[in-house]
Amino acid sequence: MSELSINTTQNVKINFVAATVGERMGSYFIDLFIKICYIVAVILLLVYVFSFGKIFDNLDNWSSRAVIIILLFPISIYSITMESIFEGQTIGKKIVNIKVVKIDGYQASFGDFLTRWFFRIIDFNLIPLYGLIALISVITSKKAQRLGDMAAGTAVITLKNKINISHTILEEIGDAYVPTYPLVIKLSDNDMRIIKETFLKAEAKNDQEVIYKLVAKIETVTGIKNQSGNNSDFLRVILKDYNFYTQNM
């Protein structure tokens, strides 16, 4: 298994495990099965419900090809549509529990998914090397990337060992979050990691003395005054405020 180190916008290094060849192949064949089911369903619907076979016989070559292209269009955009809707996952990837991510820590965008989708022509659909190029690329590249991943700056990771946000200095905040302590930016990423780790350990042991000393240290270094009256609430706000300001700097 290849390990990927992703640096977030807060300069926090998070390690992920790249999806294995087996996981990626499993996802691929699940998605392929879904596409085959779609084709079979369309054929049965047209032949037995709409008696389309007779109509098809009366069409010229160009019209017949146009109909085929329209019917197969949902299959051709399946991967880019699913990955855009489910933020880096198709149905196959969801089942196997893997996901497409940017290797720079940002959420992959539609443009990234479009690049990966475009390179499927080379990775998977180049006859007679059907899928062989993608397989060789994933096996030989350091980050287990196919050509589409290399071009888009993405990688496919397994979510089975996903690191929880509590293991970093990141804090979940909503779009409407309003910060309280602007002076929190005087602290560094390393300061915040120490603060969070110390606070979580002290809170788990209900060690109010450590929490009090932690609050006192923050007030001394930054000039911030605890406005909440509760030391634990103050530390939670400090962590969220730091995340807010570093995201928006």
N, C-alpha and C positions, 0 to 999 in steps of 0.2 A: 504494500500500500504506500502511495506517495502522500507526504504531508505538505499541506499548503499553508504558508504564513501570509495572512491578510492584514494589512495595516489599515485601520479605520480612519475616519476623518479626525478623530481625537488622538491619532498616533498610538493607538493601542493595538498591539500585535495579537491576533487571534489565530490559533492553529486549527485547521480543518483537515480531514482525511479525504483525499480524492476518491471518487467512486471507482470501484474496481472494474476491470473489463467485463467480468461476469454480470455485475449490476447494470452496466450500461447496455450490454447485450440483452439482458432480461427486460429492461425498459423498452428497448428497440422492438423486440418481438411482441411484447404486449401491445404496443402502439400499432405494429404491423397487423396483428390479429384484429384490432378494432377497425382498421382501414379495410381489411378483407371482409369483415362483417358488413360494413357499409356498402361495399360493392355488391355483395350477394343480396342484401336487402333491396338495393336499387334495382337490380336485375329482376328479382322476383316481383317487385312492385310494378315495374313497367310491363313485364311479359304477361303476368297473370291478372293484374288489375286493370291496366290500361290497354292491353293487347298491342303494345307498342311495336312488336315485331313486324306486324303488317305495315304500320306507318313507316317504319324504318326502311323497309324495302323500297318505298316510293321516293325516298330522299336521294339527292345526288351526293357525290363524294364529299364535297365541301360542307354541305349541310349535315351529313352524317358525322364528319369530324368535329364540327362545331358543337353538335349535341354531346358527343363523347367528352370533349374538353369541358363543357359546362358541368356535366355529371361528375367528372373527376376533379374538378376544381376544389371542392371541400377537402379532398385528400391531400392535394398539393400544398394547401395552406394550413394543414392540421397542426404541424409542430409549432409554427410561429404564432398561430392563434392561441393554442393552449398555453405556451410559455408566456405570452403576453398577459393572458387572463389570470393565470395561476402563479405569476411572478417567478418564472424559471422552471416550471414543471409541466409536463404533459401528464396524461392519465397514467401512462406507463411509469413515468418518473415518480409520481405520487405513490403508486403501489409499491415500487421498489425502494422508495424513500431516499431519492437523490434529487439534486437541484442544481440549476445553473446559477453561478454567481460571478461577479466581476472579481478579478484578481487584485484590484486596487482597493477593495473594501466597499465600493459603492454598489447600490442595487442595479442590476443589469437593466438596461433600457430597451425600448422597442427597437432602436437602431442596432443594438447588440444582438438581439434575437433575429433581426432581419439579416445581419451579416452571417450568423450561424446558419440560418435557413438557406441563404444563397449558396454557401459553400457545400451544402448537402449534395449539390450537383456533382462535385468532385469527390466528396467523402463517401457518398453512398450510391450515386446513380451513374457513375462512369462505367459503362460497359466496355470490356468484360470484367473489370476489376470491382464488381459490385460489393461495396462495403469494405474491401480489402485495404484501401488507402486509409480509411478512418481507423481500422483496427491496428494497422502498423503505427500510425501517428500516436494513438493512445498508449500503445505498449512502449514506444521508444522515447516519447517526450517526458521531460522531468516532472511536469505537472499533469500528466495524463490527459493531454489535450489533443483533440482532432484538429484538422486544419481550420475548421470554422471557429473553434475556440481560440486558436492562435490569432486569427484575424480580428476577432471581436474582443480579445483581451478577457476572455471568460474561462471558467473551469467548471467541471461538474463534480460536486462534493457529495459525500454521503451524509445524511442527517441523523444517522444512528448514533453518532458520537458528537452531536451538535453541542457546542459550548453555550451554556446558559448565560444570559446577560449579567447575572449576578457575579460571574467570574471576572468581569472587567469593570472599568470605572463607568461604563455606560449606565444610564438610568432611563427608563421609559417615560417619556413625556408626551403629552398631546400637543396638537397644533395650536391650541388656545392657551397653552401654559404661559403664565406671567411670572417672571423671575422676581426675587425679593432682594437679593444681595449682589449688586454689580461688582463689588470689590472681590468677589470670589475668583476673578480672573488673575488675581495676584498669585494664586496657587498654580502649581505645575501638574502635569499628568501623573508624575511619580508621587507628588503630595496626595493627590486624590486617590490613588491606588492604596496608599498607606492608610489614609483616613477611612476609606470604605472597608478595607480588610479588618482594621482595628475595631471599627464600629460594629460590624457584623459579629465578630467574635465576642465583643463585650456585651452586645445585646442578647446573644444566645445564652450567655452565662448570667445575664441580668447584673452585670458589673457596672453599677452606676458611677463608681469612683473613676474608672477608666474613661467612661463617657464624659464625665465632668471635666477631666483633665484634657481630653481631646477638644472639647468645646473651648476651653480656656486658651489652648494653644492656637486654635484657629483665630480667635478674637485678637490675640496678641500679634500674630503674624500679619493679618489682613486689615485689622482695624474694624472688622465687622462686629456689631453688637447683636446678641441674640434677642430677637423681637418676639419670639413665640412663647417664651417662658418655659418651654419643655426642651430639654437638651437633645433627646432623640429626634423629635420633630425638626429641630434646628439642623441637625446633621443630614437628615433626609432632604431638606430643602437645599442645603449647600450642595449636595451631590447633584440634584436635579438642575440647580442654577448653573453649575459648572458645565453640565452637559448642554444646556440651552445656549450659553454664550459661546462655547467652543464650536457648536454646530453653525452658529450664525456669524462667526467672525470672518 
